[in-house]
Amino acid sequence: MLPPLLFKNNMERIKTILDAGPKTVKGQAKTGGELFVGFMELYKEHVQALVPYCGGCPDGFDQAFYQLEIYYNRIISQKLMEKTIDPNRKFILKTGGSVYLSKTHETLTNHNMTDAKALEMLRDNPNHIGSFLNPPKDWAQMISVVEVKQEPVKEEPTEEVSEVKPEQPKKQNHNNNNKKR
């Protein structure tokens, strides 16, 4: 894993390359331009695959370029998501993780996950503990605690004055179809 400062610098370089576009970067291939060389380095370092660009395959470079773009967008999304997570939460899903709860027909992600939902999920299926990043060590004890529900406070009935409506006469149903001819 890269040190944070180097990682941030690399993300800025990737952004510059992506902003230039695939045609500009690819145009520097024969001259060894800065954008192309940077693309090759960053692709190998971050996407961790061999660059399929050989000079004769136009689709190979385009695919590599878009793989780097997908990688960059995923990292940016994750960083934004990490900023929106409540720092006091004890249960955080692994990066990019989601869990479907068939009981409530709900898909939980870090955006809508709460500790209460996590505990409910773990009570239903303790195997879901593997979905969390660094769960509390006492999670098993946390799910075994039965929550005590408070009885609702009964309010004294108040006298209400209701309006009395006069009874209206019932209408007779004249059904001509029942008459004998």
Buried (B, 14 or more C-beta within 10 A) or exposed (E): EEEEEEEEEBBEBBEEBBEBEBEEBBBBBEEEBEBBBBBBEBBEEBBEEEBBBEEEEEEBBBBBBEBBBEBBEEBEEEEEBEEEEEEEEBBBBEEEBBBEBEEEEEEBEBEEBEBEBBBBBBBBEEEBBEBBEEBEEEBEEBBEEEEEEEEEEEEEEEEEEEEEEEEEEEEEEEEEEEEEE
